[in-house]
């Protein structure tokens, strides 16, 4: 076998990491073809080349699917991963080594004093390999290649569908396309999806956390956004207008670290909201004040819907604007100036309805096309610009705070109560403890955000409609396949290798976890899906 031993797996991960696939680069485009060639090294796919497929994910990128198909069953496990990585600027003068784990790990010994204390200790231990993407999450993909080879060699009586996607790190464009592709593959081969098995790495829950985790769900993320539209004036006459910055300051103070958005489920808490980026929409410098600004806020989810987040967001906005208005009027009174008006709070859907009545649908479509055809803007900037253009044509609504959503949106998914997941986690924990003395702990929501968000959706949840109505770029630019997600209703499980410092230059992979015990436990978990009850108890001897 090619990808089975400790050495085989180490060689394979080093090769796959060497395929530079930073999000948005030519390497991300090329990776799918390199992976297809690698899969064709296996005799099974040489005999069944049509079982490897490339699926268009936009911008020349491709999703890769590879099916091991049993002749005895339609029961199928989907092995999910992503192959893009974040960029490497933080590596500085050793950036050229970022995709060469052996050379990078060796060079870091020469620069050990530049590393944080924890990374120094791990480097000196010899237990870790360093490199961009080695933890997040190319080792997960390598483990799935390993499982495909074993299944084909041993002719497992279960189907395995490898699905690996581009662009998880920015907008999850790959997985949002893949949801529909999964349904097409299911119909084409008459598959019955039993489990979505991801192998994102075991993430620490706090600094210096050495625990190994298995996940029965994934945390959600949504990005409520606000446009603050005031009234411009000359800086020499500041109270003849009101700046967007003044309005924004009150809102951001109320939003950041606001516990109203925090959820606690199964004893796990979502992180507090923060502002991820603030924009001054004034294009150039002058003594004219900036009357329009915007800010993106990060909110994590467990059970909340988009509608519930918008309701809280609007409530916070009204409180913040009331305080802003009070202070603004006090300043005007002190300076003997007349206030220019009361600061309104509008949802984007309300602004759009008002503007459509005033301007007509043709003018609205013209503004929308103008913004989305600007290739210099990303999806978040497009969202802000669309709202800003509407306000520019509806100045009678100013001053105002306009509330909307900007991409991306990751719905939270949880399978902790599913009997299959309860059984598999208990089995994996017992196996790891007895075989390797590893105390694996269950976490109900993977805290690193993952593509598992797009393989389920509660059919009874109507909260997504608020997202659609209040996302300016919804449609051609950004969509979420909610209907397809509702049809992909198999439970989710995440078992991956242990590593540290994802998205840092000290990103590293624990070798024993990656090359020894995680491959074993993944194999055994899958085997319990098809062996008889009397054999399950003896799996550890295989």
C-alpha positions, 0 to 999 in steps of 0.5 A: 500500500502507498499511504498506510505506514507512518512514513508513508503518511508523513511523505504524503502530507509533505507532498500535499503541503508543497502544493501551494493552494492559498485562497485566491491564487493560481495554486488553488486552481491547480491543486484540484488537478494535482490531487486528481493525478495523485488519486489516479496512482491508486489501482482502483481509480485507474480501473474506475477513472470516472469515479473521480470528478472535478466540479466547477466552483467558479473562478477556475477553481474545482471541487474534487470528488472521488468515490469508492463504490461497493457492489453490496450497499448504497450506504455512504460516508462522505469524507469532507475537507478543504484544500485552500490555505490562508496566506503566508505574509507572516513568515517574513524572510522564510516565506519560501519555506512555508510549504516545505514542512521538513525544511521549515521545521529544520530552519526554525531550529536556527531561529528558535528564539524568534518563536513563542515559548510553546512553539519552542518547546514543541519544536525541541520535542521533535513531535511536530512538523511545521508548515502552512496548511499542514494542520488546517487542513491538509492532513485531514485530506491526507487521512481521507486518501488513506481511508480510500486506499484501504477501502479499495484494497480490502473491498469494504462493504460501504461507499466512501465519497471523498469531497474536498473543496476550495475557498473554505477560508474566505467565503466557503464558495466551494462548499456552497456549490458542493451542496448541490453537487452532493445531491447530484452524486447521490442521485447518479450513483443511488447513494444513501448518505449515512454520515458526513465525516470531516477531519478538521484538526483538533483545535485548542479551546484555550491557550496551552490546551493539549487536549484531543477533541472529537466534535459532534457539530460546528459553530455558526458565524454571521456578520451583521453590518451597519452603514452609518449615514450622516450629513456632510459639512465643512470642518469649519462648521462641524455642527452644520452636519453630523459625521458617520464616525460620530454615529458609528462610535456609539454603535460599535461601543454597544456591539463589541463584547455585548453579551446579548449575542452570546449563547451557551449550549451543552455548557459551551459558550460562543465568543463575544462579538467584535468589530472585524473591519471599519470603513470610511466611505469618503474617497479622498482627503478634504476638509469636508467631513465624512458623512458615511462610514460602515462596520462589520461585526462578527457574531458566533451562533449555536442555536440562533437564527439569522432572524434572531440575530437581526432582532438583537442587532436592531435592538442594540442599534436603537439603544445606541442611537438613542444615546447618540441622539441625546449626546448630540442634542446636548452638544448642539444646545451647548453650542447654540446650534440646531440639530439636523434631525433624529437618527433613524434605524432601518433594516436594509429591507426597509431601505430597499422598499422605500428606494424602490417606490421612490426610484423604480425597479429599473434604477435599483437594478442599474445601481446594483449592476454598477456595484457588482460589476466592480471587480475591485470590490469583494462581497463585503464591500459590495454589500456596503456600497449597495446600501450606500448607493441607496442612501445617496439617493434617499438623503431625506432618510439621513441621518440613519443607521442601516442594518444588514448582513454581509457574507459569509454566513455559516449556519451552526450544525449539531448532531450531539443527540443523534444516536449514531453520533453518540455511539461513534463518539463513545466508541472512538473515546474508548478505542483511543483510551484503551489502544493509545491512552488518549483521553479524547473529549467531546466538543459539541461545536467545532470552534474553528468554523467549518464546511459542515455548516452547509450539509444540514439545515433545519427544515422548520427554521424560517430565520434564513428568510431574514438573511435573504431579505437583508443581504444586499448581494443576495442573488448572483453574487452570494447565495446559500443553498438552504433547500439543498442543505435541508435534503442533506440530512445525515448527521455530522462528525469531526475527527481530525489530527491534533495540531496548534496555531492554525493561521500563524507562522507557527502552525504545526501538526502533532506527528503521532496524532496524524500518522498513528492514532487518528488514522487508526480511530478513523478506520475503526469508526468506519468499520463499525458502520458495516461489521456485525455486532459480534465483531465490533467488540474485537475491532481493536485487535485488527 
